[in-house]
Amino acid sequence: MKIPVVELSDCILCGVCEEVCPSVFTVNDLGYVSIADLPVYPEAEVDEAIKNCPKDCIQWSES
């Protein structure tokens, strides 16, 4: 299964991923991007977040 991964050290918390794909990406109470634990991730929306991330810190990982 493909799982989205965020490289937190590169993330600038711009909010693009949350805006494009709020069902997957959120900013947690500690101020880091969190990825929802879903059985299947919406590939088109995650791909849109990957495409629009200004720091290119989101990618797919095979589980």
SULMODA-V555117 format. One record per residue. N is the residue number from 0. RES is the residue in one small letter. SS is DSSP state (h for helix, s for strand, l for the rest). Layout:
{{N | RES | SS} {N | RES | SS}}
This chain:
{{0 | m | l} {1 | k | s} {2 | i | s} {3 | p | s} {4 | v | s} {5 | v | s} {6 | e | l} {7 | l | l} {8 | s | l} {9 | d | l} {10 | c | l} {11 | i | l} {12 | l | l} {13 | c | l} {14 | g | l} {15 | v | h} {16 | c | h} {17 | e | h} {18 | e | h} {19 | v | h} {20 | c | l} {21 | p | l} {22 | s | l} {23 | v | l} {24 | f | s} {25 | t | s} {26 | v | s} {27 | n | l} {28 | d | l} {29 | l | l} {30 | g | l} {31 | y | l} {32 | v | s} {33 | s | s} {34 | i | s} {35 | a | l} {36 | d | l} {37 | l | l} {38 | p | l} {39 | v | l} {40 | y | l} {41 | p | l} {42 | e | h} {43 | a | h} {44 | e | h} {45 | v | h} {46 | d | h} {47 | e | h} {48 | a | h} {49 | i | h} {50 | k | h} {51 | n | h} {52 | c | l} {53 | p | l} {54 | k | l} {55 | d | l} {56 | c | l} {57 | i | s} {58 | q | s} {59 | w | s} {60 | s | s} {61 | e | s} {62 | s | l}}
